[in-house]
Amino acid sequence: MPSRYGTGELYGFDFCALSPARIRELSSAPFKGQPCPFKAVAPGKSAPRCNKKGGVCSLRLLGQEAGGQVEGKGEPVITCPSRFLDGNLVAQWVGETLLGTSKPAVISELPFLMGEIQSEEGEEDAVGKIDEVLVNAEGGTLRWCALEFQAVYFSGMSMENDFKVMREWAGPGVPLPAVQRRPDFRSSGPKRLMPQLQIKVPTISRWGKKMAVVIDRAFWESLGDMREVKELSNCEIVWFVVSFSPSKDGRFALKRHETHFTTLVNAVEGLTGGTPMSLERFERQIRDRLPS
């Protein structure tokens, strides 16, 4: 029976657990008016709003069974970076592993790479930022690490095709995605994450600090073989791989899955996910394509 990638979570809710009426309501709602259930609420302030058009937190493979009902298959694949903030799990986990504290201070969007051209105010413009810097400020030594989140892009037809169906959905159950799409791990890894690591890790490593990278299990399993080092002290990058607990009360919850210690060189090998062909084979392709 047909299977397609569609909405895994909508504004934080397990899509497959929503009623038809709720699907119509949420798919028609302005995304900036919906609260993000994963961002922390600052004291005295209202809940942060969603900043992702459409409110899709993750994709999931949805399959239509013989009886016509549509069910989710496997875990969601995270498409919104804010999804990693669920329950402060990541900050606690990274803090415990790298900084010796389960309650690190979190500094977001910290400038890291500065441009050579000054702004009108006479200051250098930041041309690159680190997603988060976690800090253990106890004692006289400033202990910190850099943290990058990498969600997954998708390729294929726009989600708007699905929303058109959702806005008029009368059931039963949930609709099968209207068009084909898939998680694009190649764009997310080699084209997006790898350049970020190549720019930031050498300097951070020279400073004697670690880079933490957070991805979900689907992303990790899409990567090529990545050689690992056994000791934390010998690595440059620590991969924190999250997965999902089974849906409960209409929501999935993040959970710790596993950690991996690598160097930057090893990480590039895994993100590239390929083995160079032999010179002979490459030149054979050249000859095959030369005009006769």
Secondary structure by P-SEA (a helix, b strand, c coil): cccccccccccccccccccaaaaaaaaacccccccccccccccccccccccccccccbbbbbbbccccbbbbccbbbbcccccccccaaaaaaaaacccccccccccccccccccccccccccccccccccbbbbccccccbbbbbbbbbbbbbbcccaaaaaaaaaaccccccccccccccccccccccccaaaaaaacaaaaaaacbbbbbbbcaaaaaaccbbbbbcccccccbbbbbbbbccccccbbbbbbcbbbbbcaaaaaaaaaccccccaaaaaaaaaaaccc
